[in-house]
Amino acid sequence: MASKRAIKRRACSGKKKYNEEDAKRASYHARRKTGDWILPYGCKFCKGWHIGHPPRKVRQAIIAKQKRRKIHG
């Protein structure tokens, strides 16, 4: 089992730390530039915010929510 220090190193290593507002702004610009799914998320290790690609389950949940919204108006 990996130590907490090793998990933190992998979770935050090489990632830019943002505050919430700047992370939202950066993810918006990254999505516009690349067309990829890039979302901001709060980091439980550094208590800051990072941006990145969400897991498949998160993408599927967002798509399902958007479809329900379109159906129910």
Backbone as CSV, one residue per row, in Angstrom:
resi,resn,N_x,N_y,N_z,CA_x,CA_y,CA_z,C_x,C_y,C_z
1,MET,0.846,-1.176,0.000,0.000,0.000,0.000,0.896,1.244,0.000
2,ALA,0.518,2.213,-0.790,1.305,3.448,-0.898,1.105,4.327,0.337
3,SER,2.154,5.051,0.678,2.058,5.964,1.811,1.265,7.203,1.417
4,LYS,0.804,7.936,2.421,0.064,9.170,2.146,0.936,10.168,1.404
5,ARG,2.216,10.191,1.736,3.132,11.108,1.060,3.253,10.758,-0.422
6,ALA,3.324,9.474,-0.746,3.426,9.043,-2.139,2.143,9.358,-2.900
7,ILE,1.006,9.165,-2.256,-0.276,9.471,-2.901,-0.372,10.958,-3.187
8,LYS,0.028,11.785,-2.218,-0.015,13.237,-2.417,0.924,13.652,-3.539
9,ARG,2.089,13.049,-3.575,3.069,13.400,-4.601,2.494,13.119,-5.986
10,ARG,1.817,11.983,-6.139,1.218,11.649,-7.438,0.014,12.546,-7.744
11,ALA,-0.754,12.899,-6.716,-1.965,13.686,-6.917,-1.662,15.132,-7.301
12,CYS,-0.627,15.728,-6.736,-0.346,17.152,-6.941,0.905,17.420,-7.775
13,SER,1.718,16.420,-7.996,2.984,16.609,-8.688,2.773,17.112,-10.112
14,GLY,3.425,18.211,-10.430,3.369,18.753,-11.784,2.090,19.498,-12.117
15,LYS,1.227,19.683,-11.150,-0.035,20.382,-11.391,0.041,21.783,-10.817
16,LYS,-0.565,22.699,-11.536,-0.605,24.070,-11.056,-1.705,24.203,-10.011
17,LYS,-1.413,24.913,-8.935,-2.383,25.138,-7.870,-3.083,26.466,-8.111
18,TYR,-4.423,26.433,-8.117,-5.247,27.615,-8.342,-6.124,27.870,-7.124
19,ASN,-6.703,29.086,-7.063,-7.841,29.281,-6.173,-9.073,28.896,-7.001
20,GLU,-10.230,28.798,-6.389,-11.408,28.276,-7.081,-11.774,29.099,-8.318
21,GLU,-11.807,30.391,-8.196,-12.205,31.259,-9.313,-11.239,31.125,-10.494
22,ASP,-9.938,31.140,-10.209,-8.945,31.023,-11.279,-8.982,29.646,-11.940
23,ALA,-9.281,28.605,-11.163,-9.384,27.258,-11.724,-10.563,27.171,-12.692
24,LYS,-11.679,27.784,-12.325,-12.840,27.791,-13.220,-12.513,28.529,-14.515
25,ARG,-11.841,29.651,-14.393,-11.465,30.444,-15.563,-10.476,29.667,-16.452
26,ALA,-9.479,29.039,-15.841,-8.470,28.293,-16.592,-9.084,27.080,-17.296
27,SER,-10.008,26.396,-16.619,-10.632,25.225,-17.246,-11.519,25.649,-18.418
28,TYR,-12.192,26.779,-18.288,-13.018,27.291,-19.380,-12.153,27.562,-20.613
29,HIS,-11.037,28.245,-20.417,-10.156,28.563,-21.546,-9.520,27.306,-22.133
30,ALA,-9.167,26.347,-21.288,-8.584,25.096,-21.774,-9.600,24.308,-22.597
31,ARG,-10.869,24.283,-22.140,-11.922,23.593,-22.906,-12.123,24.249,-24.259
32,ARG,-12.145,25.573,-24.281,-12.331,26.294,-25.540,-11.167,26.051,-26.494
33,LYS,-9.964,25.999,-25.960,-8.771,25.833,-26.787,-8.642,24.408,-27.336
34,THR,-8.909,23.404,-26.495,-8.664,22.014,-26.887,-9.917,21.263,-27.314
35,GLY,-11.073,21.676,-26.833,-12.301,20.938,-27.109,-12.461,19.719,-26.213
36,ASP,-11.525,19.499,-25.304,-11.572,18.361,-24.385,-12.421,18.675,-23.162
37,TRP,-12.781,17.613,-22.448,-13.448,17.747,-21.167,-12.381,18.111,-20.147
38,ILE,-12.355,19.337,-19.702,-11.419,19.765,-18.670,-12.216,20.539,-17.632
39,LEU,-12.172,20.060,-16.386,-12.961,20.646,-15.317,-12.079,20.984,-14.120
40,PRO,-12.484,21.986,-13.331,-11.760,22.290,-12.099,-12.204,21.331,-10.990
41,TYR,-11.297,21.041,-10.067,-11.659,20.209,-8.923,-10.826,20.596,-7.711
42,GLY,-11.437,20.482,-6.559,-10.757,20.766,-5.307,-9.856,19.599,-4.929
43,CYS,-8.644,19.895,-4.497,-7.675,18.862,-4.132,-7.702,18.659,-2.614
44,LYS,-7.917,17.429,-2.201,-7.992,17.151,-0.764,-6.618,17.133,-0.110
45,PHE,-5.555,17.105,-0.902,-4.213,17.054,-0.337,-3.635,18.446,-0.088
46,CYS,-3.708,19.324,-1.102,-3.099,20.646,-0.943,-4.126,21.722,-0.599
47,LYS,-5.410,21.349,-0.583,-6.519,22.265,-0.280,-6.666,23.376,-1.319
48,GLY,-5.989,23.232,-2.451,-6.114,24.170,-3.560,-7.014,23.571,-4.627
49,TRP,-6.945,24.109,-5.819,-7.727,23.639,-6.959,-6.785,23.319,-8.099
50,HIS,-7.134,22.285,-8.879,-6.412,21.910,-10.077,-7.434,21.794,-11.200
51,ILE,-6.952,21.646,-12.434,-7.853,21.364,-13.547,-7.391,20.065,-14.189
52,GLY,-8.343,19.348,-14.770,-7.982,18.091,-15.413,-9.182,17.421,-16.042
53,HIS,-8.900,16.284,-16.675,-9.955,15.505,-17.314,-10.710,14.715,-16.239
54,PRO,-12.042,14.783,-16.248,-12.812,14.042,-15.246,-12.884,12.558,-15.608
55,PRO,-13.132,11.696,-14.627,-13.318,10.272,-14.903,-14.549,10.042,-15.783
56,ARG,-14.582,8.916,-16.459,-15.683,8.592,-17.367,-17.037,8.658,-16.662
57,LYS,-17.122,8.181,-15.417,-18.394,8.206,-14.686,-18.903,9.629,-14.497
58,VAL,-18.020,10.564,-14.264,-18.408,11.962,-14.090,-18.918,12.526,-15.411
59,ARG,-18.216,12.238,-16.497,-18.671,12.715,-17.819,-20.050,12.151,-18.144
60,GLN,-20.259,10.863,-17.883,-21.551,10.248,-18.164,-22.659,10.865,-17.325
61,ALA,-22.371,11.190,-16.079,-23.371,11.814,-15.207,-23.734,13.215,-15.711
62,ILE,-22.749,13.961,-16.164,-23.008,15.311,-16.698,-23.865,15.227,-17.948
63,ILE,-23.543,14.299,-18.838,-24.314,14.128,-20.083,-25.743,13.719,-19.765
64,ALA,-25.930,12.783,-18.839,-27.277,12.344,-18.460,-28.079,13.495,-17.869
65,LYS,-27.448,14.318,-17.048,-28.133,15.467,-16.447,-28.557,16.460,-17.520
66,GLN,-27.692,16.688,-18.517,-28.028,17.611,-19.595,-29.196,17.075,-20.426
67,LYS,-29.220,15.765,-20.657,-30.320,15.161,-21.422,-31.631,15.288,-20.667
68,ARG,-31.589,15.049,-19.339,-32.821,15.182,-18.538,-33.330,16.622,-18.565
69,ARG,-32.398,17.561,-18.527,-32.751,18.981,-18.541,-33.444,19.339,-19.862
70,LYS,-32.952,18.792,-20.973,-33.548,19.066,-22.287,-34.940,18.472,-22.400
71,ILE,-35.131,17.267,-21.846,-36.416,16.592,-21.918,-37.462,17.312,-21.070
72,HIS,-37.079,17.705,-19.864,-38.038,18.330,-18.942,-38.123,19.849,-19.090
73,GLY,-37.348,20.368,-19.991,-37.486,21.726,-20.368,-36.910,22.814,-19.659
